[in-house]
Amino acid sequence: MPLNLPPDALEAQQRYREAETIEEQVATLEEFLSLIPKHKGTDHLRADLRRKLSKLKNAAQTRKGSSKQASAYHIDKEGVGQVVIVGQPNVGKSALVAALTNATPEVADYPYTTWTPTPGMMEVKNVQIQLIDTPPLSEEFIDPEMLNLIRRADLVLLVVDLQGFPIQELEDSLALLELNRILPIQLCDQPYDGRRPTYVPILVLANKCDDERCDEDFEVLCELLEEELPVLPVSAATGHNVERMKQAVFEQLDVIRVFAKPPGKEPDYSAPFVLRRGGTVGEFAAKIHQDFARDLKSARVWGSATHDGQMVGRDHVLQDMDVVELKI
């Protein structure tokens, strides 16, 4: 981009980058184009922006024509958490979703095979976690609804190709998210200029770690990243580290499993109740039924209590794998 853009054009460019809807992007991009001086130095820039404007207008027209239909990105949360998978083209996002869930996204060796979000359910520790495959992050165009899906996510898995250019892919993906005011929650203590961003937890997956030769590449990647973000090597092709990845996702969601024990019976370990970490006996009772929450007289806990079967109050903080017996 030329360095001699006037201040009003640079301000319009920033407004375009911060636009959250297609309509706002069209309006701010038209303003930006009108303020760019017309000379040979800006020919390529203006041509590129006109192409982007055309795509945005087509997308806006398509949306108007199907205004009665819900957006493909309005996906109801299912399971204990909604995890959105993002990344540059051809990093293996769809292959991971296909390997981990019951979803059947199109998987191919060429880029841009995913055009709409594809949800699937991944079982981890007897609970279901929703994974959503998404179209590739692209500088050309990102549907604002996709950005909103990322903002709402409980966790974002950012996938890079360990056998490709993982550092560049990661930097490009993070830069594109930052342009849209989405930042890793791990960096929330760093200063940020402009409107307040949305912070989301991000776990980086270095995909295509298919054999031992990739271990050295992964070590180099970690050294270059300097531990700013958590990174995990995985392979959709061989299943390498898949179980470790599931464990990491479960831990990042910060939930616990609690089992109900009917008086005089054994607990059903195949059907845990899920609470946010820090959840109490009172919150557990409300999960079972409002009558338990209202009429609870006593509770006994196996696990986090001082001794098995200890009587505890409503405010007792539960831990993962606790067993609770309620009496009303």
C-alpha positions as CSV (number, residue, x, y, z in Angstrom):
1,M,0.0,0.0,0.0
2,P,1.4,3.5,-0.9
3,L,2.7,5.5,2.0
4,N,1.3,8.8,0.8
5,L,-2.4,8.2,1.5
6,P,-4.0,11.3,3.1
7,P,-5.1,11.2,6.7
8,D,-8.8,11.1,5.9
9,A,-8.2,8.0,3.7
10,L,-6.3,6.3,6.4
11,E,-9.1,7.0,8.9
12,A,-11.7,5.6,6.4
13,Q,-9.5,2.5,6.0
14,Q,-9.6,2.0,9.8
15,R,-13.4,2.3,9.9
16,Y,-13.6,-0.3,7.1
17,R,-11.4,-2.7,9.1
18,E,-13.5,-2.2,12.2
19,A,-16.9,-2.7,10.3
20,E,-18.8,-5.7,11.7
21,T,-21.6,-6.2,9.1
22,I,-21.5,-6.5,5.3
23,E,-23.5,-3.2,5.0
24,E,-21.0,-1.4,7.2
25,Q,-18.1,-2.8,5.2
26,V,-19.7,-1.8,1.9
27,A,-20.3,1.8,3.1
28,T,-16.9,2.3,4.7
29,L,-15.1,0.6,1.7
30,E,-16.9,3.0,-0.7
31,E,-15.8,5.9,1.4
32,F,-12.2,4.6,1.5
33,L,-12.1,4.2,-2.3
34,S,-13.4,7.8,-2.8
35,L,-10.6,9.2,-0.7
36,I,-7.7,7.4,-2.4
37,P,-5.8,9.7,-4.8
38,K,-5.9,8.5,-8.4
39,H,-2.4,8.0,-9.8
40,K,-0.3,5.1,-11.0
41,G,0.9,4.4,-7.4
42,T,-2.6,3.6,-6.3
43,D,-3.8,1.7,-9.4
44,H,-3.3,-1.8,-7.9
45,L,-4.7,-0.8,-4.6
46,R,-7.9,0.7,-6.1
47,A,-8.3,-2.3,-8.4
48,D,-8.0,-4.7,-5.4
49,L,-10.5,-2.7,-3.3
50,R,-13.0,-2.6,-6.2
51,R,-12.8,-6.4,-6.4
52,K,-13.5,-6.6,-2.6
53,L,-16.3,-4.2,-2.9
54,S,-17.9,-6.2,-5.7
55,K,-17.7,-9.4,-3.5
56,L,-19.2,-7.6,-0.6
57,K,-22.1,-6.2,-2.6
58,N,-22.8,-9.7,-4.1
59,A,-22.8,-11.1,-0.6
60,A,-25.1,-8.4,0.7
61,Q,-27.5,-9.0,-2.3
62,T,-27.5,-12.7,-1.6
63,R,-28.3,-12.1,2.0
64,K,-31.2,-9.8,1.1
65,G,-32.6,-12.5,-1.3
66,S,-32.5,-15.0,1.5
67,S,-33.4,-12.7,4.4
68,K,-36.1,-15.1,5.6
69,Q,-33.6,-17.8,6.1
70,A,-31.4,-18.1,9.2
71,S,-27.7,-17.5,8.7
72,A,-25.6,-20.7,8.3
73,Y,-23.5,-19.3,11.1
74,H,-26.3,-19.2,13.7
75,I,-25.5,-22.6,15.2
76,D,-27.1,-23.4,18.5
77,K,-24.6,-24.5,21.1
78,E,-24.8,-28.2,22.0
79,G,-22.9,-30.3,24.5
80,V,-20.7,-28.8,27.2
81,G,-19.0,-26.2,24.9
82,Q,-18.8,-24.8,21.4
83,V,-15.4,-25.0,19.9
84,V,-14.7,-23.2,16.5
85,I,-11.9,-24.4,14.3
86,V,-10.2,-21.7,12.1
87,G,-7.1,-21.4,10.0
88,Q,-5.6,-20.6,6.6
89,P,-6.5,-22.6,3.5
90,N,-5.4,-26.2,3.3
91,V,-4.1,-26.6,6.8
92,G,-6.3,-29.7,7.5
93,K,-9.2,-28.2,9.5
94,S,-11.8,-30.4,7.8
95,A,-9.7,-33.5,8.2
96,L,-9.5,-32.9,11.9
97,V,-13.2,-32.4,12.3
98,A,-13.9,-35.6,10.2
99,A,-11.5,-37.6,12.4
100,L,-12.8,-36.3,15.7
101,T,-16.6,-36.1,15.2
102,N,-19.6,-37.5,13.4
103,A,-19.6,-34.7,10.9
104,T,-18.7,-35.3,7.3
105,P,-17.1,-32.1,5.9
106,E,-15.6,-32.3,2.4
107,V,-11.9,-33.2,2.7
108,A,-9.4,-32.7,-0.2
109,D,-5.8,-31.9,-0.9
110,Y,-6.7,-28.5,-2.5
111,P,-7.8,-25.4,-0.6
112,Y,-11.2,-23.8,-0.1
113,T,-13.2,-27.0,0.1
114,T,-15.2,-25.7,3.1
115,W,-17.7,-22.9,2.2
116,T,-20.1,-23.1,5.1
117,P,-19.7,-24.0,8.8
118,T,-20.0,-27.7,9.6
119,P,-20.8,-28.7,13.2
120,G,-20.0,-32.1,14.7
121,M,-19.9,-33.6,18.2
122,M,-16.7,-34.9,19.8
123,E,-17.0,-37.2,22.8
124,V,-14.5,-36.6,25.6
125,K,-14.6,-38.2,29.0
126,N,-18.3,-39.2,28.6
127,V,-19.4,-35.7,27.6
128,Q,-20.1,-34.2,24.2
129,I,-18.2,-31.1,22.9
130,Q,-19.4,-29.3,19.7
131,L,-16.7,-28.7,17.1
132,I,-17.4,-26.4,14.1
133,D,-15.4,-26.4,10.9
134,T,-15.3,-23.0,9.2
135,P,-14.3,-21.6,5.8
136,P,-10.7,-20.5,5.6
137,L,-9.6,-17.2,7.0
138,S,-9.0,-15.0,4.0
139,E,-7.9,-11.4,3.4
140,E,-10.3,-11.2,0.5
141,F,-13.5,-11.7,2.4
142,I,-14.7,-13.0,5.8
143,D,-18.4,-13.2,6.4
144,P,-19.2,-11.0,9.4
145,E,-21.4,-13.8,10.8
146,M,-18.4,-16.0,10.9
147,L,-16.5,-13.4,13.0
148,N,-19.5,-13.3,15.3
149,L,-19.4,-17.1,15.6
150,I,-15.7,-16.9,16.6
151,R,-16.5,-14.2,19.2
152,R,-19.2,-16.3,20.8
153,A,-17.1,-19.5,20.9
154,D,-16.1,-21.1,24.2
155,L,-12.7,-22.0,22.6
156,V,-11.0,-21.4,19.2
157,L,-8.7,-24.0,17.7
158,L,-6.3,-22.2,15.3
159,V,-4.9,-24.8,12.9
160,V,-1.5,-24.5,11.1
161,D,0.3,-26.9,8.8
162,L,3.4,-28.1,10.4
163,Q,4.8,-29.3,7.1
164,G,4.0,-26.0,5.4
165,F,4.7,-22.5,6.7
166,P,3.2,-22.6,10.2
167,I,4.7,-19.4,11.5
168,Q,3.5,-17.4,8.6
169,E,0.1,-19.1,8.7
170,L,-0.3,-18.3,12.5
171,E,0.8,-14.7,12.1
172,D,-1.5,-14.2,9.1
173,S,-4.5,-15.7,11.0
174,L,-3.9,-13.8,14.2
175,A,-3.4,-10.5,12.2
176,L,-6.6,-11.1,10.4
177,L,-8.5,-11.7,13.6
178,E,-6.9,-8.7,15.2
179,L,-8.0,-6.5,12.3
180,N,-11.5,-7.5,13.3
181,R,-10.9,-6.9,17.0
182,I,-10.6,-10.5,18.0
183,L,-7.6,-11.3,20.2
184,P,-6.3,-14.3,22.2
185,I,-7.4,-14.1,25.8
186,Q,-3.9,-15.1,26.7
187,L,-2.8,-11.6,25.5
188,C,-5.5,-9.6,27.3
189,D,-2.9,-7.9,29.6
190,Q,-1.2,-6.3,26.6
191,P,-2.1,-2.7,25.6
192,Y,-4.5,-2.3,22.7
193,D,-5.3,0.8,20.7
194,G,-8.8,1.5,19.4
195,R,-12.2,0.1,20.3
196,R,-12.2,-2.7,22.9
197,P,-11.6,-6.1,21.3
198,T,-13.2,-9.4,22.0
199,Y,-10.9,-11.8,23.8
200,V,-11.3,-15.5,23.1
201,P,-9.3,-18.5,24.4
202,I,-7.1,-19.9,21.6
203,L,-5.3,-23.2,21.3
204,V,-3.0,-23.6,18.4
205,L,-2.9,-27.1,16.7
206,A,0.1,-27.9,14.6
207,N,-1.5,-30.3,12.2
208,K,0.2,-32.8,9.9
209,C,2.7,-33.9,12.5
210,D,2.5,-37.3,10.8
211,D,5.9,-38.9,11.7
212,E,8.9,-38.5,14.0
213,R,10.6,-36.3,11.5
214,C,8.1,-33.6,12.4
215,D,9.1,-33.5,16.0
216,E,12.1,-31.3,15.3
217,D,9.9,-28.9,13.2
218,F,7.5,-28.7,16.2
219,E,10.4,-27.9,18.6
220,V,11.5,-25.1,16.3
221,L,8.0,-23.7,16.1
222,C,7.6,-23.6,19.8
223,E,11.0,-21.8,20.2
224,L,9.9,-19.2,17.7
225,L,6.5,-18.6,19.4
226,E,8.2,-18.1,22.8
227,E,5.2,-19.7,24.6
228,E,2.8,-16.8,23.9
229,L,0.1,-19.3,23.0
230,P,-0.4,-23.0,23.9
231,V,0.5,-25.2,20.9
232,L,-0.1,-28.9,20.4
233,P,1.2,-31.2,17.6
234,V,-1.5,-33.4,16.1
235,S,-2.1,-35.5,13.0
236,A,-5.6,-36.0,11.5
237,A,-4.0,-38.6,9.2
238,T,-2.4,-40.9,11.8
239,G,-4.3,-39.9,15.0
240,H,-1.1,-38.7,16.7
241,N,-1.9,-36.8,19.9
242,V,-5.7,-36.9,19.2
243,E,-6.5,-38.1,22.8
244,R,-4.1,-35.5,24.2
245,M,-5.9,-32.8,22.1
246,K,-9.2,-33.9,23.4
247,Q,-7.9,-33.6,27.0
248,A,-6.5,-30.2,26.2
249,V,-9.9,-29.0,24.8
250,F,-11.7,-30.4,27.9
251,E,-9.3,-28.5,30.2
252,Q,-9.6,-25.3,28.2
253,L,-13.4,-25.3,28.6
254,D,-12.8,-25.2,32.3
255,V,-15.7,-27.6,33.3
256,I,-16.1,-30.4,35.7
257,R,-18.1,-33.7,35.7
258,V,-20.3,-34.5,38.7
259,F,-22.2,-37.7,39.2
260,A,-25.5,-38.1,41.0
261,K,-25.9,-40.9,43.5
262,P,-29.5,-41.8,44.4
263,P,-29.8,-42.8,48.1
264,G,-29.0,-46.5,48.5
265,K,-27.8,-46.9,44.9
266,E,-24.6,-46.6,42.9
267,P,-24.0,-43.5,40.7
268,D,-24.3,-43.8,37.0
269,Y,-20.8,-43.0,35.8
270,S,-21.9,-42.9,32.1
271,A,-24.0,-39.9,32.6
272,P,-22.2,-37.0,34.3
273,F,-23.7,-33.6,35.0
274,V,-21.4,-30.8,33.8
275,L,-20.7,-27.6,35.8
276,R,-18.3,-24.7,35.3
277,R,-15.3,-25.1,37.5
278,G,-16.1,-23.6,40.9
279,G,-19.6,-24.9,40.7
280,T,-21.3,-25.6,44.0
281,V,-23.6,-28.3,45.5
282,G,-26.5,-25.8,45.1
283,E,-25.8,-25.3,41.4
284,F,-25.6,-29.1,41.0
285,A,-29.0,-29.5,42.6
286,A,-30.5,-27.0,40.2
287,K,-29.0,-29.0,37.3
288,I,-31.0,-32.0,38.4
289,H,-34.3,-30.3,39.1
290,Q,-35.6,-27.0,40.5
291,D,-37.3,-29.0,43.3
292,F,-33.9,-30.1,44.5
293,A,-32.6,-26.6,44.4
294,R,-35.5,-25.3,46.3
295,D,-36.1,-28.1,48.9
296,L,-32.5,-29.4,49.4
297,K,-32.0,-30.4,53.0
298,S,-28.6,-32.1,52.9
299,A,-25.9,-33.4,50.6
300,R,-23.2,-36.0,50.9
301,V,-20.1,-35.9,48.7
302,W,-17.5,-38.5,47.7
303,G,-14.3,-37.1,46.2
304,S,-13.5,-33.5,47.2
305,A,-14.9,-33.9,50.7
306,T,-12.5,-34.5,53.7
307,H,-13.8,-38.0,53.9
308,D,-16.1,-40.1,51.6
309,G,-19.8,-39.4,52.2
310,Q,-19.2,-36.3,54.2
311,M,-22.2,-34.0,54.8
312,V,-21.7,-30.6,53.1
313,G,-23.7,-27.5,52.6
314,R,-25.0,-25.8,49.4
315,D,-21.9,-23.7,49.1
316,H,-19.5,-26.6,49.0
317,V,-17.3,-26.2,45.8
318,L,-17.3,-29.4,43.8
319,Q,-14.4,-30.9,41.9
320,D,-14.1,-33.0,38.7
321,M,-15.4,-36.6,39.2
322,D,-17.2,-35.8,42.5
323,V,-20.2,-38.0,43.4
324,V,-23.1,-36.3,45.2
325,E,-26.1,-37.6,47.0
326,L,-28.9,-35.1,47.6
327,K,-31.8,-35.3,50.0
328,I,-34.9,-33.2,50.1
